[in-house]
Amino acid sequence: MQTLLVNIPADKDRILLSALDKRLHLKSRLLTEEEIEDIGLLNAMEEGKKSGKATENEIMEILNKWK
């Protein structure tokens, strides 16, 4: 199974994409702000594991990308 995460800024676009999901029999759900932050933190931790360190600015940049 593959996952696609899409940031939809406009409600009308969200409604359209949701209708398309139903028509194509795809599973979809909205993420809470807390879940989005958790994803950002996980990405920052994974990046820190690869490089050996992550600065506070790098972590904040990753978190801000998800808002």
MOGI-V567874 format. One record per backbone hydrogen bond with DSSP energy under -1.0 kcal/mol. CO is the residue of the C=O (numbers start at 1). NH is the residue of the N-H. E is the energy in kcal/mol with one decimal. If there is no record, write none. Layout:
[[CO | NH | E] [CO | NH | E]]
This chain:
[[10 | 14 | -1.9] [11 | 15 | -2.5] [12 | 16 | -1.9] [13 | 17 | -2.7] [14 | 18 | -2.4] [15 | 19 | -2.2] [16 | 20 | -2.1] [17 | 21 | -2.5] [18 | 22 | -2.0] [19 | 23 | -2.3] [20 | 24 | -2.4] [21 | 26 | -3.1] [22 | 25 | -1.1] [32 | 36 | -2.1] [33 | 37 | -2.4] [34 | 38 | -2.3] [35 | 39 | -2.0] [36 | 40 | -2.1] [37 | 41 | -2.7] [38 | 42 | -2.6] [39 | 43 | -2.4] [40 | 44 | -2.1] [41 | 45 | -2.6] [42 | 46 | -2.6] [43 | 47 | -2.3] [44 | 48 | -2.2] [45 | 49 | -2.0] [46 | 50 | -1.7] [47 | 51 | -2.4] [48 | 52 | -2.1] [55 | 59 | -2.0] [56 | 60 | -2.5] [57 | 61 | -2.4] [58 | 62 | -2.0] [59 | 63 | -2.3] [60 | 64 | -2.5] [61 | 65 | -1.3]]
